C-alpha cells in the first residue's frame, strides 16, 4: 500500500512537468514583434489609424500598410519606433528591446512575398 501511495504521489508531482509546454513565438522574431506592437494600427486595413494616416499622407502613391512597403530601411523603422510621430507614441527599450527592434526592422525591410522567410 505504501509503495502504491508513493507511486501515486510521484505521478501527481511529475505529471505537470512531463506535459509539453505550448510552443511560444520567439520574442525576437520580427513578425511576432510587428503583430504584438504594430499590427493594431498598421495592418492592411484602411480603417486602422496608422494605415489610414499613411494612406492619406501618401495619397495611395505608396502602400499604406507597413508590411507592403519596399521603401523602408531598418534605420527609418528604428527612428519612428523610438521617437514616435504625430499621435504614435515612442516605444521604450523596456517595451521593444534593441534586439526586437532590429528584428522588426529586418522584417519590414524585406521585399514583399519574403516577409517572415529566411533570406
C-alpha positions in Angstrom: 0.0 0.0 0.0 2.8 2.4 0.9 4.6 1.7 -2.4 1.4 2.4 -4.3 0.8 5.6 -2.4 4.3 6.7 -3.1 4.0 5.9 -6.8 0.7 7.9 -7.0 2.3 10.9 -5.3 5.3 10.8 -7.6 3.0 10.6 -10.6 1.0 13.6 -9.5 4.1 15.6 -8.8 5.8 14.7 -12.0 2.8 14.8 -14.4 2.7 18.6 -14.9 6.4 18.6 -15.6 6.0 15.8 -18.2 3.4 17.7 -20.2 4.9 19.7 -23.1 4.6 23.4 -22.7 2.8 25.1 -25.6 5.2 26.5 -28.2 5.7 30.2 -27.9 6.7 32.6 -30.6 10.3 33.7 -30.4 10.0 37.3 -29.0 12.9 38.4 -31.2 11.0 37.3 -34.4 10.2 40.5 -36.4 6.8 39.2 -37.4 5.9 38.5 -33.8 7.1 41.9 -32.8 5.0 43.5 -35.6 1.9 41.6 -34.6 2.3 42.4 -31.0 3.1 46.1 -31.2 2.3 47.4 -34.7 -0.5 45.5 -36.4 -3.2 47.1 -34.3 -2.6 50.4 -36.2 -0.6 49.4 -39.3 -2.0 46.1 -40.6 -3.5 46.2 -44.1 -6.9 47.5 -43.0 -7.9 51.0 -44.2 -9.8 51.6 -41.0 -6.8 51.3 -38.8 -5.4 54.6 -37.6 -1.8 54.2 -38.8 -2.8 52.7 -42.1 -5.4 55.4 -42.7 -2.9 58.2 -41.8 -0.3 56.8 -44.3 -2.9 56.3 -47.0 -4.0 60.0 -46.5 -0.4 61.2 -46.4 0.9 59.4 -49.5 -2.4 59.6 -51.4 -2.0 55.9 -52.5 1.3 56.6 -54.2 3.0 54.0 -51.9 1.3 51.3 -49.8 -0.2 52.4 -46.6 0.3 49.0 -44.8 3.8 48.8 -43.5 4.2 45.1 -44.4 3.6 46.0 -48.1 6.2 48.8 -48.2 9.5 48.4 -50.0 11.0 51.8 -49.2 11.7 51.3 -45.5 15.1 50.8 -44.0 16.0 49.4 -40.6 17.1 52.9 -39.6 13.8 54.5 -40.6 11.9 51.8 -38.7 14.0 52.4 -35.6 13.7 56.1 -35.8 9.9 56.0 -35.9 9.6 53.3 -33.2 12.0 55.1 -30.8 10.8 58.7 -31.4 7.2 58.3 -32.5 5.4 60.6 -34.9 2.2 62.6 -34.8 0.0 60.6 -32.3 2.1 57.5 -32.4 4.0 57.4 -29.1 7.6 56.3 -28.9 8.3 52.8 -27.7 10.9 52.4 -24.9 13.5 49.7 -24.8 11.5 48.1 -22.0 8.7 47.6 -24.4 10.6 46.7 -27.6 14.2 45.8 -26.9 17.0 46.7 -29.3 17.2 43.1 -30.5 13.4 43.0 -31.1 13.7 46.4 -32.9 16.4 45.0 -35.1 14.3 42.0 -36.0 11.3 44.3 -36.7 13.4 46.4 -39.0 14.7 43.3 -40.8 11.1 42.0 -41.2 9.7 45.3 -42.5 12.6 45.9 -45.0 12.3 42.6 -46.8 10.7 42.7 -50.2 7.0 41.7 -50.4 6.5 38.0 -50.6 9.6 37.2 -48.5 8.5 38.6 -45.2 8.9 36.1 -42.4 11.1 33.8 -44.6 14.8 33.4 -44.4 16.8 35.4 -46.8 
